[in-house]
């Protein structure tokens, strides 16, 4: 779906929203109830950063439609469990048509689970780690012109660089920024959207 000139659409319920969920009910629910809202739960944070990695080269809606399958395949993103996955688990996942069967991304998820456990040696939880990269709140919501001008920020570059230094994979600056948007480290609902801050 092509973005309108304002970056906003009016949904079937009459509410004005960011353009990207279109009219898909599942996507609208995600926009209204998840995207941009703060998350503290470690498993949800780990899930989202892994699914952002799986999304690379695909649309988020593709991943969203498979999210329950991913949750079943990866023990609801309990990184304590995923960190112990073996070649048998990898073979099982490569045969699972309900997820994206990309060996590199599957291996990355297992690697990142092990790296997440290492983070807990230095931070009380994943939220405490990610929160240190949260920028100050914006003084006003993003305009469509501003939103189109970047796909990463100074903070997402710093997060990406630090994660990579710690051994994480599939965590480039754009992936890191999409994660920050989704998990409420920034609120990028556009000015005029009913979810804008």
Helices and strands as residue ranges (DSSP letters): E 8-10, E 16-18, G 19-21, H 25-33, H 42-55, H 60-73, G 75-77, H 79-82, H 87-94, H 103-119, H 126-131, H 144-148, H 154-165, H 173-182
